[in-house]
Amino acid sequence: MCAQTPATVGLIIDNSGSMRRKRQDVVDAALAFAESSNPQDEIFIVNFNERVFMGLPPATPFTSDLGELRTALGNTRAQGKTALYDAVIAGLQHLEMGTHQRKALVVISDGGDNASGATESSVLALAEQSNATIYTIDIDDPDDKDQNPKALQDLARLTAGESYRAKSLDELPAIWLKIAGGIRDQYTIGYVSKNQTHDGAFRNVKVLANGKDGKPLRVHARKGYIAPKPSTDQ
């Protein structure tokens, strides 16, 4: 699939109390991301603190309208605890409603998780089974004892995304633009496995590519996929 094919993209935005001073910078950078994305992208917002709530109205599951996205990003206050894992699961589930084959999540948070019903292992397992590419932005905060940058790094690594750590808010615009470029430059490659066994096992996949000069190119791809589980139909 060509690189300029539109994508379904979810922005998972931390609105916990520790984000209060950083919120406007996050909103501004997220809007710059939307402006630099493919105009045909389907974008949605998941806001979260100790609760998870969709930014767009129920009748608008996705949008490319900047005014609607600005409203979705600004319709909550930064307060409360952090349900990061629940928010990522909500984002992965909402992605399945998208009409585009290429799917991505961008997760921005400054801490770990102190309010989710889901566990770290469960969200990592769901991410690995999904077709989504996850990009994460960790806003470094030395005073935040709940920080867990490894969880964000693992989400990105499992899904062939990228993980960024912003040591200052000034770095956010450049990071968001890098992510927008990464989503635009993705290619989707499909193949039919010779192994038709439905056992729910992990199948390793290695992608190799050479340039016009015959030299190997650096390929950023998933390490494999989860095979379908056996059917329970009688």
C-alpha positions as CSV (number, residue, x, y, z in Angstrom):
1,M,0.0,0.0,0.0
2,C,1.4,3.4,-0.9
3,A,2.7,5.7,1.7
4,Q,0.1,8.5,1.2
5,T,-2.9,6.2,1.8
6,P,-5.0,7.8,4.6
7,A,-5.1,6.2,8.0
8,T,-7.3,5.9,11.1
9,V,-5.5,7.7,13.9
10,G,-6.4,7.9,17.6
11,L,-4.9,10.6,19.9
12,I,-4.8,9.3,23.5
13,I,-4.4,12.4,25.7
14,D,-3.5,12.4,29.4
15,N,-5.7,14.8,31.3
16,S,-4.7,13.8,34.9
17,G,-4.0,16.5,37.5
18,S,-0.2,16.4,36.9
19,M,-0.8,17.6,33.3
20,R,-2.5,20.9,34.4
21,R,0.5,23.1,33.6
22,K,1.3,21.3,30.4
23,R,-2.1,21.0,28.9
24,Q,-2.2,23.9,26.5
25,D,1.2,22.9,25.1
26,V,-0.1,19.4,24.5
27,V,-3.3,20.7,22.8
28,D,-1.3,23.1,20.5
29,A,1.1,20.4,19.5
30,A,-1.7,17.9,18.8
31,L,-3.5,20.4,16.6
32,A,-0.2,21.0,14.7
33,F,-0.1,17.2,14.3
34,A,-3.6,17.2,12.8
35,E,-2.7,20.0,10.4
36,S,0.3,18.1,9.1
37,S,-1.6,14.8,8.6
38,N,-3.3,13.5,5.5
39,P,-6.5,15.5,5.0
40,Q,-8.4,12.2,4.5
41,D,-7.2,10.7,7.8
42,E,-9.9,9.6,10.2
43,I,-8.9,11.1,13.6
44,F,-10.4,10.6,17.1
45,I,-9.6,11.7,20.6
46,V,-9.5,9.7,23.8
47,N,-9.2,11.9,26.9
48,F,-8.4,10.3,30.2
49,N,-7.7,10.9,33.9
50,E,-9.1,8.3,36.3
51,R,-11.9,8.0,33.7
52,V,-11.8,7.4,30.0
53,F,-14.0,9.5,27.7
54,M,-14.2,10.1,24.0
55,G,-13.5,13.7,22.9
56,L,-15.8,13.7,19.9
57,P,-19.6,13.4,20.2
58,P,-21.1,9.9,19.9
59,A,-22.5,10.8,16.4
60,T,-19.0,11.7,15.2
61,P,-16.7,8.8,15.7
62,F,-14.0,10.3,13.5
63,T,-13.2,13.6,12.0
64,S,-10.6,15.5,10.0
65,D,-12.1,18.9,10.8
66,L,-9.6,21.0,12.9
67,G,-12.4,22.9,14.6
68,E,-14.0,19.6,15.9
69,L,-10.6,18.3,17.0
70,R,-9.8,21.6,18.9
71,T,-13.1,21.2,20.7
72,A,-12.5,17.5,21.4
73,L,-9.1,18.4,22.9
74,G,-10.3,21.2,25.0
75,N,-13.6,19.8,26.4
76,T,-12.1,18.6,29.7
77,R,-10.0,19.9,32.6
78,A,-6.7,18.4,33.9
79,Q,-7.5,16.7,37.2
80,G,-7.6,13.4,39.0
81,K,-5.5,10.2,38.6
82,T,-4.2,8.4,35.6
83,A,-6.0,5.4,33.9
84,L,-3.5,5.0,31.0
85,Y,-4.1,1.3,30.4
86,D,-7.9,1.7,30.2
87,A,-7.4,4.6,27.7
88,V,-5.1,2.6,25.4
89,I,-7.6,-0.3,25.4
90,A,-10.4,2.1,24.5
91,G,-8.3,3.5,21.7
92,L,-7.5,0.1,20.3
93,Q,-11.2,-0.9,20.4
94,H,-12.3,2.3,18.7
95,L,-9.7,1.9,16.0
96,E,-11.6,-1.2,14.8
97,M,-14.5,1.0,13.8
98,G,-12.2,2.9,11.3
99,T,-12.6,2.3,7.6
100,H,-8.9,2.7,6.7
101,Q,-6.5,-0.3,6.7
102,R,-3.6,1.6,8.2
103,K,-4.3,2.3,11.9
104,A,-2.2,4.1,14.5
105,L,-2.5,5.4,18.1
106,V,-0.5,8.3,19.5
107,V,-0.3,8.2,23.3
108,I,0.9,11.1,25.3
109,S,1.3,11.0,29.1
110,D,3.6,12.1,31.9
111,G,3.1,9.2,34.2
112,G,2.4,5.6,34.8
113,D,-1.0,4.3,35.8
114,N,-2.7,4.5,39.2
115,A,-6.4,4.2,38.3
116,S,-7.0,1.6,35.5
117,G,-9.0,-1.6,35.9
118,A,-6.8,-3.1,33.2
119,T,-3.3,-4.3,33.9
120,E,-0.1,-3.5,32.0
121,S,0.2,-7.1,30.8
122,S,-3.3,-7.1,29.4
123,V,-2.9,-3.9,27.4
124,L,0.5,-5.1,26.0
125,A,-1.2,-8.4,25.0
126,L,-4.0,-6.5,23.2
127,A,-1.6,-4.2,21.5
128,E,0.4,-7.1,20.2
129,Q,-2.7,-8.8,18.8
130,S,-3.9,-5.6,17.1
131,N,-3.0,-4.2,13.6
132,A,-2.3,-0.8,15.1
133,T,1.1,1.0,15.2
134,I,1.5,2.8,18.5
135,Y,3.6,6.0,19.0
136,T,4.2,7.2,22.5
137,I,5.3,10.5,24.0
138,D,6.5,10.5,27.6
139,I,6.7,14.0,29.1
140,D,9.5,13.7,31.6
141,D,8.5,14.9,35.1
142,P,11.1,14.2,37.8
143,D,8.5,15.0,40.5
144,D,6.1,12.3,39.3
145,K,6.6,9.1,41.3
146,D,4.2,7.1,39.1
147,Q,6.3,7.5,35.9
148,N,6.7,4.3,33.9
149,P,8.4,5.1,30.6
150,K,9.1,1.4,30.0
151,A,5.4,0.7,29.6
152,L,5.2,3.3,26.9
153,Q,8.4,2.1,25.2
154,D,7.0,-1.5,25.2
155,L,3.8,-0.4,23.6
156,A,5.7,1.2,20.8
157,R,8.2,-1.6,20.4
158,L,5.6,-4.3,20.2
159,T,3.7,-2.5,17.4
160,A,6.7,-1.2,15.3
161,G,6.0,2.3,16.5
162,E,8.4,4.9,18.0
163,S,8.7,6.0,21.6
164,Y,9.8,9.6,22.4
165,R,10.7,11.2,25.7
166,A,10.2,15.0,25.9
167,K,12.4,16.5,28.5
168,S,10.8,19.9,28.0
169,L,7.5,21.1,26.5
170,D,9.4,22.9,23.8
171,E,10.2,19.5,22.2
172,L,6.6,18.5,21.7
173,P,5.9,20.2,18.3
174,A,8.9,18.6,16.7
175,I,8.0,15.2,18.1
176,W,4.4,15.4,16.9
177,L,5.6,16.3,13.4
178,K,8.0,13.3,13.4
179,I,5.1,11.0,14.3
180,A,2.8,12.5,11.6
181,G,5.6,11.9,9.1
182,G,6.1,8.4,10.3
183,I,2.4,7.6,9.8
184,R,2.4,9.1,6.3
185,D,5.5,7.1,5.4
186,Q,4.3,3.7,6.4
187,Y,3.7,0.9,4.0
188,T,1.4,-2.0,4.5
189,I,2.6,-5.4,3.2
190,G,0.4,-8.4,3.1
191,Y,1.1,-12.1,2.6
192,V,-0.6,-15.5,3.1
193,S,1.2,-17.8,5.5
194,K,1.8,-21.4,4.5
195,N,1.1,-22.4,8.1
196,Q,-2.7,-22.6,8.2
197,T,-2.9,-23.9,11.8
198,H,-5.2,-21.9,14.0
199,D,-3.4,-22.3,17.3
200,G,-3.3,-18.8,18.7
201,A,0.5,-18.9,18.7
202,F,3.0,-16.1,18.0
203,R,4.4,-16.3,14.5
204,N,7.8,-14.6,13.8
205,V,8.1,-12.4,10.7
206,K,11.2,-10.9,9.3
207,V,11.0,-8.1,6.7
208,L,14.1,-7.4,4.5
209,A,14.5,-4.7,1.9
210,N,17.3,-3.5,-0.4
211,G,17.8,-0.1,-1.9
212,K,18.3,0.6,-5.6
213,D,22.1,0.1,-5.0
214,G,21.5,-3.3,-3.6
215,K,22.4,-2.3,-0.1
216,P,20.1,-3.4,2.8
217,L,17.7,-0.8,4.1
218,R,16.8,-0.2,7.7
219,V,13.3,-1.7,8.1
220,H,11.0,-0.8,11.1
221,A,8.4,-3.6,11.3
222,R,6.6,-5.8,13.7
223,K,8.4,-8.9,14.8
224,G,5.4,-11.1,14.1
225,Y,1.7,-11.7,14.7
226,I,-0.7,-13.8,16.7
227,A,-2.2,-16.6,14.7
228,P,-6.0,-17.0,14.9
229,K,-7.3,-19.2,17.7
230,P,-9.2,-22.4,17.0
231,S,-12.9,-21.9,16.1
232,T,-15.4,-22.6,19.0
233,D,-18.2,-23.1,16.5
234,Q,-19.8,-26.5,16.7
